[in-house]
Amino acid sequence: MNDPSAGTPRTRHRVVSLVPSSTETLLALGADVVACSRFCEQPDLTHVGGTKNPDIPAILDLAPDLVVLDSEENRIEDHDEMVSAGLDVFVSDVVDLTTALEVVGRLATASGVPSPSTVDAMPEVAADVARRTAFVPIWRRPWMTISSATYGGSLLAHLGIDLIATAGDGAYPTVDLADVAAEHPDLVIVPSEPYDFGAPHLAELADEIAGAHVVEIDGQDLFWWGIRTPHAVNRLAAALALPPTE
């Protein structure tokens, strides 16, 4: 995938973003975002399909200077079709806290706006915080979780929380709750997205994984990266009852 962020900013570009985290970040940076995906939660912007099924003809009609994609959120075939149509495409690949901060400056450069000076440091957790273990469900039927090789896993590790080992492979393995319970996690961290877990699901998790403290959190703070990352770290630290950060 090509990456137009490598050069020097020219003029403020017309941008279509098909990545919720990038759309939020670009708007905060003052970029000229002319359209986004329907999952970006920006009702005032034109929507051009979803992350996995973008309306490419509609994107071409907008004649953007830049289309923003992500290696996980979007499909390579859509990327290739847009590049073949002559569109300039930026592709992020955020896998941890470091890349989550770096991408802010790269998006600023690619979209032709000034890079921020405030998103350059990560709040630290007190050094004497005892590490805890956690299970993070992200889907049901089948139950799925995140691995340590994800942005969310990296964020939790920064907060002193290690994900339990699972039998599945990949970034988002399928798990059995009996196997999770056998790991005796300290926490069951239940994000508000991508699955809408209700009270019966929370009760099921508490019953099946006895002894773990079930905590509901804002899924966007765990999974959306970029401009929100430093503040998300502080909000999650508070939600997970960790000591205050600097």
C-alpha positions as CSV (number, residue, x, y, z in Angstrom):
1,M,0.0,0.0,0.0
2,N,1.4,3.4,-0.9
3,D,1.8,6.2,1.8
4,P,1.6,9.8,0.8
5,S,2.5,11.0,4.3
6,A,6.2,10.8,3.6
7,G,6.5,14.1,1.8
8,T,6.3,17.7,2.9
9,P,2.8,19.2,3.5
10,R,1.6,21.1,0.5
11,T,-1.8,22.6,0.7
12,R,-4.8,21.7,2.9
13,H,-6.2,18.6,1.2
14,R,-9.8,17.5,0.7
15,V,-9.9,14.2,2.6
16,V,-12.2,11.2,2.6
17,S,-11.6,9.0,5.7
18,L,-12.9,5.5,6.0
19,V,-11.4,4.9,9.4
20,P,-13.3,6.1,12.5
21,S,-10.2,6.8,14.6
22,S,-8.6,8.8,11.7
23,T,-11.8,10.7,11.0
24,E,-11.9,11.9,14.6
25,T,-8.2,12.7,14.6
26,L,-8.4,14.6,11.3
27,L,-11.3,16.7,12.4
28,A,-9.5,17.6,15.6
29,L,-6.4,18.6,13.6
30,G,-8.5,20.9,11.4
31,A,-8.3,18.8,8.2
32,D,-10.8,19.3,5.4
33,V,-12.7,16.1,5.8
34,V,-15.4,16.0,3.1
35,A,-16.8,12.5,3.7
36,C,-16.4,9.5,5.9
37,S,-17.7,6.0,6.5
38,R,-21.1,5.5,8.2
39,F,-19.3,4.0,11.2
40,C,-17.3,7.2,11.9
41,E,-20.1,8.7,14.0
42,Q,-20.0,12.1,12.2
43,P,-23.6,12.8,11.2
44,D,-22.7,16.2,9.7
45,L,-20.4,14.7,7.1
46,T,-21.3,12.9,3.9
47,H,-21.2,9.1,4.3
48,V,-19.7,7.0,1.5
49,G,-20.5,3.5,2.7
50,G,-18.9,1.4,5.4
51,T,-15.3,0.4,6.2
52,K,-15.6,-2.9,4.5
53,N,-17.9,-1.8,1.6
54,P,-17.1,1.8,0.6
55,D,-19.1,3.4,-2.2
56,I,-16.1,4.0,-4.4
57,P,-18.0,5.7,-7.2
58,A,-19.3,8.2,-4.7
59,I,-15.8,8.8,-3.4
60,L,-14.6,9.4,-7.0
61,D,-17.4,11.9,-7.5
62,L,-16.1,13.9,-4.6
63,A,-12.6,14.2,-6.2
64,P,-10.7,14.0,-2.9
65,D,-7.0,14.8,-2.7
66,L,-6.6,12.0,-0.2
67,V,-8.4,8.9,1.0
68,V,-7.5,7.5,4.4
69,L,-7.6,3.8,5.0
70,D,-6.3,1.4,7.7
71,S,-4.7,-2.0,7.2
72,E,-7.1,-3.6,9.6
73,E,-10.3,-1.6,9.2
74,N,-10.4,-1.7,5.4
75,R,-10.0,-4.2,2.5
76,I,-6.9,-4.4,0.3
77,E,-9.2,-4.9,-2.8
78,D,-10.9,-1.6,-2.1
79,H,-7.5,0.1,-1.6
80,D,-6.2,-1.3,-4.9
81,E,-9.4,-0.2,-6.8
82,M,-9.0,3.3,-5.5
83,V,-5.3,3.5,-6.3
84,S,-6.1,2.1,-9.8
85,A,-8.6,4.9,-10.2
86,G,-5.9,7.5,-9.5
87,L,-6.7,8.3,-5.9
88,D,-4.0,9.2,-3.5
89,V,-4.3,6.8,-0.5
90,F,-2.9,7.0,3.0
91,V,-2.9,3.7,5.0
92,S,-2.3,3.5,8.7
93,D,-1.2,0.4,10.6
94,V,-1.7,1.0,14.3
95,V,-0.8,-2.0,16.5
96,D,0.3,-0.4,19.8
97,L,0.6,2.9,21.7
98,T,3.7,4.0,19.9
99,T,2.1,3.8,16.4
100,A,-1.1,5.3,17.8
101,L,0.8,8.5,18.7
102,E,3.0,8.5,15.5
103,V,0.0,8.3,13.2
104,V,-1.3,11.7,14.4
105,G,1.6,13.5,12.9
106,R,1.5,11.4,9.8
107,L,-2.1,12.2,9.2
108,A,-1.4,15.9,9.7
109,T,1.4,15.8,7.1
110,A,-0.7,13.8,4.7
111,S,-3.7,16.1,4.9
112,G,-1.7,19.3,4.7
113,V,-2.4,20.7,8.2
114,P,0.1,21.5,11.0
115,S,1.3,18.7,13.2
116,P,0.1,19.0,16.8
117,S,2.7,19.5,19.6
118,T,0.5,18.1,22.4
119,V,0.2,14.5,21.3
120,D,3.7,13.4,21.9
121,A,3.8,11.8,25.4
122,M,1.9,9.0,27.1
123,P,0.7,9.4,30.6
124,E,2.5,7.1,32.9
125,V,1.1,4.8,35.6
126,A,2.8,4.7,39.0
127,A,5.7,2.3,39.0
128,D,4.5,0.4,42.0
129,V,1.1,-0.6,40.5
130,A,0.6,-4.4,40.9
131,R,0.0,-6.0,37.5
132,R,-3.3,-7.7,37.0
133,T,-4.7,-10.1,34.4
134,A,-7.9,-9.6,32.3
135,F,-10.2,-11.1,29.8
136,V,-11.7,-8.7,27.2
137,P,-14.8,-10.1,25.4
138,I,-15.5,-8.4,22.1
139,W,-18.1,-10.8,20.6
140,R,-20.5,-13.5,21.7
141,R,-21.6,-16.7,19.8
142,P,-18.7,-17.4,19.5
143,W,-17.0,-15.6,22.3
144,M,-14.0,-13.7,21.0
145,T,-11.3,-11.6,22.7
146,I,-8.3,-9.5,21.8
147,S,-4.7,-10.6,22.1
148,S,-1.7,-8.7,23.4
149,A,-0.7,-8.1,19.7
150,T,-3.3,-5.4,19.3
151,Y,-3.6,-1.7,20.1
152,G,-6.1,-2.5,22.9
153,G,-3.8,-5.1,24.3
154,S,-0.9,-2.6,24.2
155,L,-3.0,0.1,26.0
156,L,-4.0,-2.3,28.8
157,A,-0.4,-3.5,29.2
158,H,0.6,0.2,29.7
159,L,-2.0,0.3,32.5
160,G,-0.5,-2.7,34.2
161,I,-3.0,-5.2,32.9
162,D,-1.9,-8.3,31.1
163,L,-4.3,-10.3,28.9
164,I,-4.8,-13.9,29.8
165,A,-3.4,-16.6,27.5
166,T,-5.9,-18.1,25.1
167,A,-5.9,-21.2,23.0
168,G,-6.8,-19.2,19.8
169,D,-4.5,-17.7,17.3
170,G,-4.3,-14.3,15.8
171,A,-5.2,-10.8,17.1
172,Y,-8.8,-11.7,17.8
173,P,-9.1,-15.3,18.9
174,T,-12.2,-17.3,19.6
175,V,-12.3,-18.6,23.2
176,D,-14.4,-20.9,25.4
177,L,-15.5,-19.3,28.7
178,A,-14.5,-22.5,30.6
179,D,-10.9,-22.0,29.3
180,V,-11.0,-18.4,30.3
181,A,-12.3,-19.3,33.8
182,A,-9.4,-21.7,34.2
183,E,-6.9,-18.8,33.8
184,H,-8.5,-17.1,36.8
185,P,-8.3,-13.5,35.5
186,D,-8.6,-10.7,37.9
187,L,-10.8,-8.6,35.6
188,V,-13.3,-9.1,32.9
189,I,-13.2,-5.9,31.0
190,V,-16.4,-5.4,28.9
191,P,-16.1,-2.7,26.2
192,S,-19.3,-1.0,24.9
193,E,-18.3,-2.0,21.3
194,P,-18.1,-3.7,18.9
195,Y,-20.7,-6.0,20.6
196,D,-23.6,-4.6,22.6
197,F,-23.3,-6.6,25.8
198,G,-26.4,-6.3,27.9
199,A,-27.2,-7.1,31.5
200,P,-27.8,-10.8,30.9
201,H,-24.4,-11.1,29.2
202,L,-22.7,-9.4,32.1
203,A,-24.4,-11.8,34.5
204,E,-23.3,-14.7,32.3
205,L,-19.7,-13.5,32.4
206,A,-19.8,-13.0,36.1
207,D,-21.3,-16.5,36.6
208,E,-19.0,-18.3,34.2
209,I,-15.8,-16.6,35.3
210,A,-16.3,-16.6,39.1
211,G,-13.9,-14.5,41.1
212,A,-13.2,-12.0,38.4
213,H,-14.3,-8.4,38.7
214,V,-16.5,-7.4,35.8
215,V,-16.0,-3.8,34.6
216,E,-17.8,-2.0,31.8
217,I,-15.8,0.5,29.8
218,D,-16.1,2.8,26.8
219,G,-15.1,0.7,23.8
220,Q,-14.0,3.7,21.9
221,D,-11.4,4.5,24.5
222,L,-10.0,1.0,24.2
223,F,-10.1,0.6,20.5
224,W,-10.1,4.1,18.9
225,W,-6.6,5.5,18.6
226,G,-5.0,8.8,17.6
227,I,-5.9,12.2,19.0
228,R,-7.9,10.6,21.8
229,T,-5.2,8.2,23.0
230,P,-3.5,10.1,25.8
231,H,-6.9,11.1,27.4
232,A,-8.2,7.6,26.8
233,V,-5.4,6.2,28.9
234,N,-6.4,8.5,31.8
235,R,-10.1,7.7,31.5
236,L,-9.5,3.9,31.3
237,A,-7.1,4.1,34.3
238,A,-9.9,5.7,36.3
239,A,-12.5,3.3,35.0
240,L,-10.3,0.3,36.0
241,A,-9.6,1.8,39.4
242,L,-6.0,2.4,38.9
243,P,-4.0,5.1,40.7
244,P,-4.1,8.6,39.0
245,T,-1.7,9.2,36.2
246,E,0.6,12.2,35.7
